[in-house]
């Protein structure tokens, strides 16, 4: 429907605004009527303008929301460039990260081999409160799943040193306290009739120098700590306790010695050195024996000395308390058979004296 322009009063935009108030749509419609446009065209124009205004408002709000979304700090899997405050996740030392993709999981885990990112590395649980004990820290290898498979091993190894330097130590200390903490190394318990786990402490090997020593010390104190080696209790037979010197594999070598030393008294004025006791076990019927065996060769000896040089007692080839010297070895025939003292001749008696002297000289009891 169209209206004649002459029927529409000619008004300015300000006059139209005073009539219709703050209504942009009404202002545009009246101006369009003044210009001879039909009501239908005016409505279409207004609808299009309304749609444009709504789209503009939506775009303005979207931009505002987008800006507000981009402003906070985000932790991103990878850099996008669209977020003004984004941080990108980076797996540090000993950390692995696996991205499962859209809809999946992002998995963060420790790597199988943990290495320090600094020169020194400390692994320690959180500190306790002032009113509680410290927690337990456990480093444990994995258990086996199947019945025929072995449990995982746990290795503590010091680092290798340079060609002319010293390798790193492995130090295990019990904690300090009013009573110091113990250090316990236990072999595993066996199920059923199997053998329980051993505890092995081995010093290092050397190509041509001295092999490493194994030193076990009791603690110092007003009264020094005691040192015990105890074999296990058995239902039928108790466990043995063996202290064995090392074997010599090379030609002309000497097997390692075993020393049992009581402590020295270093203070003056009549101090007494420590005693050394070898005690066999008591039995219900018979007590246990103490046996001393020298090496299985003809020249092996067993000696008891006062300071390592003066012999107090010699057995099985060892020199006795004091060797009688000045003896010459007789010549001729030696005889060990019996004789009749009433009828023995000088020659028969001399043969038996020679046999006795030969024996004493061979033992070392007498000599030249």
C-alpha positions in Angstrom: 0.0 0.0 0.0 1.4 3.4 -1.0 0.5 6.9 0.3 0.8 10.2 -1.5 3.8 12.2 -0.4 1.5 15.3 -0.2 -0.5 13.6 2.5 2.6 13.1 4.8 3.6 16.2 6.8 7.2 17.1 6.1 9.1 16.8 9.4 12.8 16.9 10.2 14.5 13.9 11.9 14.6 15.8 15.2 10.9 16.5 15.0 10.2 12.9 14.2 12.3 11.8 17.1 10.3 14.1 19.5 7.1 12.5 18.3 8.1 8.8 18.4 10.7 9.0 21.0 13.9 6.8 21.0 12.5 4.4 18.4 14.8 4.1 15.4 12.4 1.9 13.6 9.6 4.4 13.8 11.9 7.2 12.7 13.0 5.3 9.6 9.5 4.3 8.7 8.2 7.9 8.8 11.2 9.1 6.7 10.4 6.3 4.2 6.7 7.4 4.0 7.8 11.0 3.3 9.9 9.6 0.5 6.9 7.8 -1.0 7.8 4.2 -0.1 5.0 1.7 0.5 4.2 0.2 3.9 5.3 -3.2 2.7 8.7 -2.0 1.5 9.2 0.0 4.7 8.4 -3.2 6.8 10.9 -5.2 4.7 13.5 -2.5 5.1 12.9 -2.5 8.8 13.1 -6.2 9.1 16.4 -6.3 7.2 17.7 -3.6 9.4 16.6 -5.4 12.5 18.3 -8.6 11.3 21.5 -6.6 10.6 21.3 -5.0 14.0 20.8 -8.4 15.6 23.7 -9.8 13.7 25.9 -6.9 14.7 24.9 -7.3 18.3 25.7 -11.1 18.1 29.0 -10.4 16.5 29.9 -7.8 19.1 29.0 -10.2 21.9 30.9 -13.1 20.3 34.0 -10.9 20.0 33.6 -9.9 23.7 33.2 -13.5 24.7 36.1 -14.6 22.6 38.3 -12.0 24.1 37.2 -13.0 27.6 37.9 -16.7 26.8 41.4 -15.9 25.4 42.4 -13.8 28.3 42.8 -16.4 31.2 45.9 -18.7 31.6 45.6 -22.0 29.8 47.8 -25.1 30.0 47.9 -26.4 26.4 49.2 -29.7 24.9 50.8 -27.7 22.1 51.1 -24.0 21.2 48.0 -22.6 19.4 49.0 -19.0 19.0 45.3 -17.9 19.6 45.5 -17.8 23.4 47.2 -14.8 24.8 48.2 -16.4 28.1 48.7 -20.0 27.2 51.4 -22.3 28.7 52.5 -25.4 26.8 53.0 -28.6 28.8 56.5 -29.9 28.6 57.6 -33.3 30.1 60.7 -32.8 32.2 63.4 -35.3 33.1 62.2 -38.8 33.9 58.6 -37.9 32.9 56.8 -39.3 29.9 53.6 -38.0 28.3 51.2 -39.8 25.9 48.4 -37.9 24.1 45.5 -40.1 23.3 44.0 -37.6 20.9 40.6 -35.9 20.9 38.2 -37.6 23.3 41.1 -39.7 24.7 43.4 -39.4 27.8 46.6 -37.5 28.2 48.8 -39.7 30.4 51.7 -38.5 32.4 54.0 -41.2 34.0 57.5 -41.7 35.3 60.0 -43.1 32.9 61.5 -46.6 33.6 65.0 -45.2 34.1 65.1 -42.2 36.5 68.2 -40.0 36.2 69.0 -36.8 38.1 68.7 -33.4 36.3 71.2 -31.9 38.6 74.7 -32.9 39.9 73.2 -34.2 43.2 69.8 -35.9 43.5 67.8 -36.5 46.7 64.6 -38.6 46.9 62.8 -38.0 50.1 59.2 -38.3 51.4 57.4 -35.2 52.7 58.3 -34.0 56.1 56.0 -35.1 58.9 54.2 -32.8 61.3 55.7 -31.9 64.6 53.4 -34.4 66.4 53.9 -37.5 64.2 56.5 -40.1 63.2 58.2 -40.0 59.8 56.6 -42.1 57.2 58.1 -45.2 55.5 59.9 -44.9 52.2 59.9 -48.1 50.2 61.9 -48.8 47.1 60.7 -52.1 45.8 61.2 -54.2 42.6 58.1 -55.7 41.0 56.5 -59.0 42.1 56.3 -61.8 39.6 52.8 -62.7 38.3 53.3 -66.3 37.1 54.2 -69.1 39.5 57.4 -70.0 37.5 58.8 -66.5 37.1 61.3 -64.7 39.3 60.7 -61.5 41.2 62.4 -58.4 40.0 65.9 -57.5 41.3 66.7 -54.3 43.1 70.3 -53.0 42.4 72.1 -50.2 44.3 75.3 -49.3 42.4 77.8 -46.7 42.9 79.0 -44.8 39.8 82.2 -45.8 37.9 85.2 -43.6 38.4 87.7 -42.5 35.8 90.6 -44.6 34.7 92.8 -43.2 37.5 90.1 -42.2 40.0 87.9 -44.0 42.6 84.4 -45.4 41.9 81.5 -44.0 43.9 80.5 -45.5 47.3 77.2 -47.0 48.2 76.3 -45.8 51.7 73.4 -47.1 53.8 73.0 -45.4 57.2 70.6 -45.9 59.9 69.1 -42.7 61.2 70.5 -40.9 64.3 68.4 -40.7 67.5 68.5 -41.3 71.2 68.8 -44.9 70.0 70.3 -45.0 66.5 68.3 -46.7 63.8 69.3 -50.2 62.7 70.4 -51.2 59.2 68.9 -54.6 58.3 69.6 -56.7 55.2 67.4 -59.7 55.1 67.2 -62.6 52.6 63.8 -63.5 51.3 61.5 -66.1 53.0 61.0 -69.3 51.1 57.6 -70.7 50.5 57.2 -74.4 51.4 60.3 -76.5 51.4 62.4 -74.2 49.2 65.6 -72.5 50.3 65.4 -69.1 51.8 67.3 -66.2 50.1 71.0 -65.7 50.8 72.6 -62.5 51.9 75.8 -61.9 50.0 78.3 -59.1 50.6 81.2 -59.2 48.1 84.2 -57.0 47.7 85.2 -56.0 44.2 87.6 -57.9 42.0 90.9 -56.5 40.7 92.7 -57.4 37.6 96.3 -57.4 39.0 96.1 -55.5 42.2 94.5 -56.3 45.6 90.9 -57.3 45.6 88.6 -55.1 47.7 88.1 -55.8 51.4 84.9 -56.4 53.3 85.0 -54.5 56.6 82.3 -54.9 59.2 82.8 -52.8 62.3 80.9 -52.6 65.6 80.4 -49.1 66.9 82.6 -47.2 69.3 81.4 -46.1 72.7 82.1 -46.0 76.4 81.9 -49.7 76.0 82.5 -50.8 72.4 79.6 -52.4 70.5 79.6 -56.2 70.3 79.9 -58.1 67.1 77.8 -61.2 66.4 77.7 -63.8 63.6 75.0 -66.3 64.3 74.0 -69.2 62.1 70.3 -70.0 61.8 68.3 -72.3 64.2 67.2 -75.6 62.6 64.5 -78.0 63.6 66.9 -81.0 63.3 70.4 -79.4 62.6 71.5 -75.9 63.2 73.1 -73.9 60.4 76.9 -73.9 60.0 79.0 -70.9 60.3 81.9 -70.7 57.8 84.8 -68.2 57.6 86.9 -69.1 54.7 90.0 -67.4 53.3 90.2 -66.9 49.6 91.8 -69.4 47.2 95.0 -68.8 45.3 94.5 -69.7 41.7 97.9 -68.8 40.3 101.0 -71.0 40.3 103.0 -70.4 43.5 100.3 -68.3 45.1 99.2 -68.5 48.7 95.7 -68.9 49.9 94.1 -66.2 52.0 94.5 -66.3 55.7 91.7 -66.1 58.3 92.4 -63.9 61.4 90.4 -63.9 64.6 91.8 -61.1 66.8 90.8 -59.9 70.2 91.2 -56.2 70.9 94.3 -54.6 72.2 94.4 -52.5 75.4 96.1 -49.2 74.5 95.9 -47.4 77.8 98.9 -47.8 80.2 99.1 -49.1 83.7 98.2 -52.8 83.7 95.5 -52.8 81.0 94.5 -56.2 79.7 94.0 -57.2 76.1 90.7 -58.8 75.1 90.3 -62.5 75.4 89.6 -64.8 72.5 87.1 -67.6 73.1 86.2 -70.6 71.0 83.3 -72.4 72.6 81.6 -75.5 71.3 77.8 -75.9 71.8 76.3 -77.7 74.8 74.4 -80.8 74.0 71.8 -82.9 75.8 74.0 -85.9 75.7 77.4 -84.9 74.2 78.9 -81.4 73.8 80.1 -80.2 70.5 83.8 -80.5 69.5 86.3 -77.9 68.5 88.5 -79.0 65.6 91.5 -77.3 64.2 92.6 -78.5 60.8 95.7 -77.4 59.0 96.0 -77.5 55.2 96.1 -81.0 53.6 99.8 -80.9 52.8 102.8 -82.5 54.7 104.3 -79.1 55.7 101.1 -77.5 57.1 101.3 -76.4 60.7 99.2 -75.4 63.7 100.9 -73.0 66.1 100.0 -71.0 69.2 102.3 -67.9 69.6 102.6 -65.1 72.1 103.0 -62.2 69.7 103.3 -63.8 66.3 107.0 -64.6 66.6 107.6 -66.6 69.8 106.0 -70.1 69.6 104.2 -71.3 72.7 102.8 -74.5 71.3 103.3 -76.4 68.1 101.2 -79.2 66.7 101.3 -81.3 63.5 104.6 -80.1 62.1 104.9 -76.7 63.8 108.0 -75.9 65.8 107.3 -76.5 69.6 108.1 -74.2 72.4 111.8 -74.2 71.9 113.9 -76.3 69.5 116.8 -78.1 71.0 119.8 -77.5 68.8 123.3 -79.0 68.4 122.1 -82.4 67.3 123.7 -84.2 64.4 121.8 -86.7 62.2 123.1 -90.3 62.8 123.9 -92.4 59.8 123.3 -96.1 59.2 120.3 -98.3 59.6 117.2 -97.1 61.5 115.0 -99.7 63.2 111.6 -99.2 64.9 110.8 -102.8 65.9 110.7 -103.9 69.5 113.6 -105.3 71.4 114.4 -107.2 74.7 116.3 -104.9 77.1 118.0 -107.9 78.7 119.6 -109.2 75.5 119.7 -106.2 73.1 123.1 -105.4 71.6 124.6 -102.0 71.3 124.2 -102.0 67.5 120.5 -103.0 67.8 119.9 -100.2 70.4 121.7 -97.7 68.2 119.4 -98.5 65.3 116.4 -97.7 67.4 118.0 -94.5 68.8 118.6 -93.4 65.2 115.0 -94.0 64.3 113.8 -91.8 67.2 116.3 -89.0 66.4 115.3 -89.0 62.7 111.6 -88.6 63.8 112.4 -85.7 66.2 114.6 -83.9 63.7 111.9 -84.3 61.0 109.3 -82.8 63.4 111.6 -79.9 64.2 111.8 -80.7 67.9 115.6 -80.9 67.7 118.0 -79.7 65.1 121.6 -79.0 64.2 
